[in-house]
Amino acid sequence: MRQKPTQLDSIKPGSSSKRRRLTLKGEFLLALMPTLVILIVLALLEVLSRQQLLFASLASSAFLIYLDPQHGTNKVRTLITSQMLAATIGLLAYLGLGSGYLSAGSAMIVTIALMIFLDVVHPPAVSTSLSFALRAGHEKNLVLFGMAVGITAILVLLEHYALWLLTYYSRQQGR
């Protein structure tokens, strides 16, 4: 009996044919955007919040987006749903169980189960649930995190555009 395909079946990691056509310069240009976006997000968070570690998993998200922007785990829907789900579960675990291993472990297990069930697996979200469960602070941080996730989602769209541009110009130079 054939199983329903999931987002993980969409593209094997690192197998994007567009990525294989990039030069080293193209790779660095593609990596530049996520790096700049995360640095801007961190600078913004420095002004608004003193809990930068809550946002550390977004750096992993940005790198995954750079690594393979077309992979199913890096879709905008997957990124937003998994990260916000993880942050909410982590915050609820913190509010219900306090800061500690029980809170963190519970948040992690529930986050993983729901990501699989909802077919929105994005591995850095597991770190998000742990961060919020261990040191959530208050609800304001969830709103700030949501804004940071929104900026990171824009990064996904920018990476798709950058990949298209690099491929287009590579083809033009090859003619």
C-alpha positions, 0 to 999 in steps of 0.5 A, a space after each residue: 500500500 502506497 503512503 501519502 507523499 509528504 513534504 520531505 519527499 518533494 526534493 532530496 537535500 542538495 539535489 536541486 539541479 539549479 544549485 549544481 549549476 552555481 559557481 563558487 561566487 554564486 554560492 557565496 552570493 546566495 549565502 549572503 542574503 540569509 546572513 544579512 537578513 539574520 544579522 538585521 533581525 538580530 540587530 532589531 531584536 537587540 533594540 526590542 528584546 534582551 532574549 536573543 537566544 530565543 531567536 537563535 534557531 532562525 539562523 539555522 532556518 536561514 542556513 537551510 533556506 540557503 542550502 536548498 531553498 526549494 526543499 519541502 522543509 524550507 517552504 514558507 508555509 512549513 517555516 511559519 507553521 513549524 516555527 510559530 507552533 514550536 514557539 507557542 508550545 514552548 511558551 505554554 510548556 514554560 507557563 504550565 511547567 516552569 523553566 526546566 528539563 520537564 518543560 523543555 522535553 515536553 515541548 520538544 516531544 509535542 512539537 516533533 509530533 505535531 510537525 510530523 502530524 501536520 506535515 510541516 517538518 522544519 528541524 530548527 523549530 525543535 530548538 525554538 520549542 526548547 528555547 521558549 520552554 527553558 526561558 520564555 520570559 513573557 508573551 511579548 517575546 512570542 510576538 517578536 518571534 512572530 515578526 522575526 519568522 515573518 522576516 525569515 519567510 520573506 527570506 525564503 521568497 528572496 532566495 527563490 528569486 536570487 536562485 532564479 536570477 543566478 540561474 538566468 544569468 549563468 545561462 546568459 553567460 553560457 550562450 
